[in-house]
């Protein structure tokens, strides 16, 4: 099938008639009919059954359509990438992607300094999961991303800004006085306590699962969440112990929870991700520097 055949086929699948398909793709009805006929001749089978002005897709058409949908999704990505490349020379805009955990304390501190230095730059921030951040960077829909996950694509570069660590957040009264006096808690100390689980596909959740296997301990999760601030909220409401990154721990309400170091140390690297084929602007270099400084300052004050 040629691209024009595919376009007409998709339009008819979406609209159900030749006339509506013609309006959708802005060509004449005879042109749609001729293109469809040519596609069917080339394929060697019918794509639609005609009855009372309506076109009903054949079994073969229904088998083809999911592949056509994926093709159009890829074409949409090409158009988006072209538009982003066209707008990429606009130095008056900074597009930032970040995991949610860094958007509450770290990024606002960094952006405050950035705004003082670049008051004329328009900043947009979007909080996404790490795979979405990487996908958007590859499409050049953003200038820089901040995440815990390592770059998994050769077209992305990564820079480690700082190493946070996993921290224990426990509802008031859940931990013993001895542990509170010690200021830290080991994984085996939490075995009999209700724990808020992290998704094992999450980078921090993966590190935690590996540490638990090495320590020979297992937790009974009362609830499993996908974001660290959701885990923190569960701890605030007394549901269980939350094991989160140090940046999320900065948002803990000390009137509701106790915050302790977790042993053994489980590092949580904070990374800046960028598209490798694009030189960094002054704005990207500065926001990256301010992010590093914000994390370092928060770590020293913890």
C-alpha positions as CSV (number, residue, x, y, z in Angstrom):
1,X,0.0,0.0,0.0
2,X,1.2,3.5,-0.8
3,X,1.0,6.3,1.6
4,X,-2.0,7.8,-0.2
5,X,-3.8,4.4,-0.1
6,X,-3.2,4.3,3.7
7,X,-4.4,7.8,4.2
8,X,-7.7,7.1,2.4
9,X,-8.1,3.8,4.1
10,X,-7.6,5.4,7.5
11,X,-10.1,8.2,6.7
12,X,-12.8,5.7,5.7
13,X,-12.2,3.6,8.8
14,X,-12.6,6.8,10.9
15,X,-15.7,8.1,9.2
16,X,-17.5,5.1,7.6
17,X,-18.2,6.7,4.2
18,X,-16.6,8.0,1.1
19,X,-18.1,11.4,1.4
20,X,-17.1,11.9,5.0
21,X,-13.6,10.6,4.3
22,X,-13.3,13.1,1.4
23,X,-14.2,15.9,3.7
24,X,-11.8,14.7,6.4
25,X,-8.7,14.7,4.1
26,X,-9.9,17.5,1.9
27,X,-10.1,15.8,-1.5
28,X,-13.0,14.9,-3.8
29,X,-15.3,11.9,-3.4
30,X,-14.2,10.5,-6.8
31,X,-10.6,10.8,-5.8
32,X,-11.3,8.8,-2.6
33,X,-13.2,6.1,-4.6
34,X,-10.4,5.8,-7.2
35,X,-7.7,5.6,-4.5
36,X,-9.6,2.9,-2.6
37,X,-10.2,0.9,-5.8
38,X,-6.6,1.1,-6.7
39,X,-5.5,0.0,-3.2
40,X,-7.8,-3.0,-3.3
41,X,-6.5,-4.0,-6.8
42,X,-3.0,-3.7,-5.6
43,X,-3.7,-5.7,-2.4
44,X,-5.7,-8.4,-4.2
45,X,-8.6,-8.3,-1.7
46,X,-11.5,-6.0,-0.7
47,X,-11.1,-3.6,2.2
48,X,-14.8,-2.7,2.5
49,X,-18.2,-4.1,1.8
50,X,-20.6,-1.6,0.2
51,X,-24.2,-1.4,1.4
52,X,-26.7,1.5,1.4
53,X,-24.0,4.1,1.1
54,X,-22.1,2.8,4.0
55,X,-18.7,1.0,3.9
56,X,-18.2,-1.9,6.3
57,X,-14.6,-3.1,6.8
58,X,-13.8,-6.6,5.8
59,X,-11.9,-9.1,8.0
60,X,-8.8,-8.2,6.2
61,X,-9.3,-4.5,6.8
62,X,-9.8,-5.1,10.5
63,X,-6.6,-7.0,10.6
64,X,-4.7,-4.2,8.9
65,X,-6.1,-1.3,10.9
66,X,-4.1,-1.7,14.1
67,X,-0.9,-1.4,12.1
68,X,-2.2,1.6,10.3
69,X,-3.0,3.3,13.6
70,X,0.5,2.7,14.8
71,X,1.8,4.1,11.5
72,X,-0.2,7.3,11.9
73,X,1.0,7.6,15.5
74,X,4.5,7.5,14.2
75,X,3.7,10.1,11.6
76,X,2.3,12.4,14.3
77,X,5.6,12.0,16.2
78,X,7.5,13.1,13.1
79,X,5.3,16.2,12.7
80,X,5.7,17.0,16.4
81,X,9.5,16.6,16.2
82,X,9.6,18.8,13.1
83,X,7.6,21.5,14.9
84,X,9.9,21.3,17.9
85,X,13.0,21.5,15.8
86,X,11.5,24.6,14.1
87,X,10.9,26.2,17.4
88,X,14.2,25.1,19.0
89,X,16.0,28.3,18.2
90,X,13.8,30.3,20.5
91,X,16.1,31.1,23.4
92,X,13.4,32.9,25.3
93,X,11.9,29.7,26.5
94,X,13.0,26.9,28.8
95,X,11.1,23.7,28.8
96,X,11.7,21.5,31.9
97,X,10.5,17.9,32.6
98,X,10.9,16.5,36.1
99,X,9.8,13.5,38.2
100,X,7.2,14.6,40.7
101,X,9.5,14.1,43.7
102,X,11.8,16.9,42.5
103,X,8.9,19.3,41.8
104,X,7.9,20.1,45.4
105,X,11.1,21.4,47.0
106,X,14.2,21.1,44.7
107,X,13.0,22.6,41.4
108,X,11.2,25.5,43.0
109,X,14.4,26.5,44.9
110,X,16.4,26.2,41.7
111,X,13.8,28.1,39.6
112,X,13.8,31.0,42.1
113,X,17.5,31.5,41.5
114,X,17.0,31.0,37.8
115,X,14.3,33.7,37.6
116,X,16.6,36.2,39.3
117,X,19.2,35.6,36.6
118,X,16.9,35.1,33.6
119,X,13.8,37.2,34.3
120,X,12.8,37.3,30.6
121,X,12.9,33.6,30.0
122,X,9.5,31.9,29.8
123,X,9.6,28.6,31.8
124,X,7.3,25.7,31.5
125,X,7.5,22.7,33.8
126,X,5.8,19.3,33.4
127,X,6.0,16.5,35.9
128,X,6.1,13.0,34.3
129,X,7.4,9.5,35.0
130,X,10.9,8.8,33.9
131,X,10.1,6.8,30.7
132,X,7.8,9.7,29.6
133,X,10.6,12.2,30.3
134,X,13.0,10.3,28.1
135,X,10.5,9.9,25.3
136,X,9.8,13.6,25.3
137,X,13.5,14.5,25.3
138,X,14.0,12.2,22.3
139,X,11.3,14.1,20.5
140,X,12.9,17.4,21.6
141,X,9.7,18.5,23.3
142,X,11.8,19.8,26.2
143,X,15.2,21.2,26.9
144,X,16.2,19.2,30.0
145,X,14.8,16.6,32.2
146,X,15.5,15.8,35.9
147,X,15.0,12.2,37.1
148,X,16.3,9.4,39.2
149,X,16.6,6.9,36.3
150,X,19.7,6.6,34.2
151,X,19.5,7.4,30.5
152,X,18.6,4.3,28.6
153,X,18.9,5.6,25.0
154,X,22.2,6.4,23.2
155,X,20.8,9.7,22.0
156,X,20.4,11.0,25.6
157,X,23.2,12.2,27.9
158,X,23.1,12.2,31.6
159,X,24.8,14.2,34.3
160,X,24.6,13.2,38.0
161,X,23.9,16.3,40.0
162,X,23.9,14.7,43.5
163,X,23.3,11.5,45.4
164,X,20.2,11.6,47.6
165,X,19.4,8.5,49.7
166,X,16.4,6.6,50.8
167,X,14.8,7.7,54.0
168,X,12.4,6.2,56.4
169,X,9.2,8.2,57.2
170,X,7.2,6.6,60.0
171,X,3.9,7.8,61.5
172,X,4.3,9.1,65.1
173,X,4.2,6.3,67.6
174,X,5.0,3.5,65.2
175,X,8.7,3.2,65.9
176,X,10.3,2.4,69.2
177,X,12.0,5.0,71.3
178,X,15.3,3.2,71.0
179,X,15.1,3.5,67.2
180,X,14.2,7.2,67.5
181,X,17.1,7.9,69.8
182,X,19.4,6.1,67.4
183,X,18.2,8.3,64.5
184,X,18.4,5.5,62.0
185,X,16.5,2.4,61.2
186,X,17.6,-0.8,59.4
187,X,15.5,-2.8,56.9
188,X,15.1,-5.7,59.4
189,X,13.6,-3.3,61.9
190,X,10.6,-2.8,59.6
191,X,9.7,-6.4,58.9
192,X,6.8,-6.6,61.3
193,X,5.5,-3.0,60.6
194,X,3.0,-2.0,57.9
195,X,4.9,-0.6,55.0
196,X,3.8,1.5,52.0
197,X,5.2,-0.3,49.0
198,X,6.8,1.3,45.9
199,X,6.1,0.0,42.4
200,X,8.9,-2.4,41.7
201,X,9.3,-1.0,38.1
202,X,10.2,2.4,39.6
203,X,14.0,3.1,39.9
204,X,13.8,3.7,43.6
205,X,11.5,0.8,44.1
206,X,13.9,-1.4,42.2
207,X,16.8,-0.3,44.4
208,X,14.8,-1.0,47.5
209,X,13.8,-4.4,46.3
210,X,17.4,-5.3,45.6
211,X,18.5,-4.1,49.0
212,X,15.8,-6.2,50.7
213,X,16.9,-9.3,48.8
214,X,20.5,-8.7,49.9
215,X,19.4,-8.2,53.5
216,X,17.2,-11.3,53.4
217,X,14.1,-9.3,54.5
218,X,10.6,-8.9,53.0
219,X,7.8,-6.4,53.7
220,X,4.1,-6.8,53.8
221,X,2.9,-3.8,51.9
222,X,-0.4,-2.4,53.1
223,X,-0.7,-0.4,49.9
224,X,1.5,0.0,46.9
225,X,1.9,3.4,45.2
226,X,3.6,4.8,42.1
227,X,4.9,8.1,43.4
228,X,7.0,9.0,46.5
229,X,4.7,11.8,47.6
230,X,1.8,9.4,47.5
231,X,3.8,7.2,49.9
232,X,4.5,10.2,52.1
233,X,0.8,11.1,52.2
234,X,0.0,7.5,53.3
235,X,2.5,7.9,56.2
236,X,1.1,11.3,57.1
237,X,-2.3,9.5,57.6
238,X,-0.8,6.7,59.6
239,X,-1.2,3.9,57.1
240,X,2.4,2.7,57.3
241,X,6.0,3.4,57.0
242,X,7.1,5.1,53.8
243,X,10.6,4.6,52.3
244,X,11.2,7.5,50.0
245,X,14.0,9.6,48.5
246,X,15.6,12.3,50.5
247,X,14.1,15.1,48.4
248,X,10.5,13.9,49.1
249,X,11.5,13.5,52.8
250,X,12.0,17.3,52.9
251,X,8.2,17.7,52.5
252,X,7.5,15.6,55.6
253,X,5.3,17.1,58.3
254,X,7.4,16.5,61.4
255,X,4.3,16.9,63.6
256,X,2.8,13.8,62.0
257,X,5.8,11.6,61.2
258,X,9.3,10.7,62.3
259,X,12.1,11.0,59.7
260,X,15.1,8.7,60.1
261,X,18.0,7.6,58.0
262,X,17.7,4.2,56.4
263,X,20.4,1.6,56.7
264,X,22.1,0.3,54.7
265,X,22.5,3.4,52.6
266,X,20.5,3.1,49.4
267,X,21.7,5.9,47.1
268,X,19.2,7.7,44.9
269,X,21.2,9.6,42.2
270,X,19.6,12.8,40.8
271,X,20.3,13.1,37.1
272,X,20.0,15.8,34.5
273,X,19.0,14.3,31.1
274,X,19.4,16.0,27.8
275,X,19.2,15.3,24.1
276,X,22.7,14.4,23.0
277,X,22.5,16.0,19.5
278,X,21.6,19.4,20.7
279,X,24.1,21.9,22.3
280,X,23.1,23.2,25.8
281,X,21.9,26.7,26.0
282,X,23.0,29.1,28.8
283,X,19.5,28.6,30.3
284,X,19.9,24.8,30.4
285,X,23.4,25.1,31.9
286,X,22.2,27.5,34.6
287,X,19.0,25.6,35.7
288,X,21.2,22.4,35.9
289,X,23.7,24.2,38.1
290,X,20.9,25.7,40.3
291,X,19.3,22.2,40.7
292,X,22.6,20.8,41.9
293,X,23.0,23.6,44.4
294,X,19.5,23.2,45.7
295,X,20.0,19.5,46.3
296,X,23.3,20.1,48.0
297,X,21.8,22.8,50.3
298,X,18.8,20.6,51.2
299,X,21.1,17.7,52.0
300,X,23.3,19.8,54.3
301,X,20.3,21.1,56.2
302,X,18.6,17.7,56.6
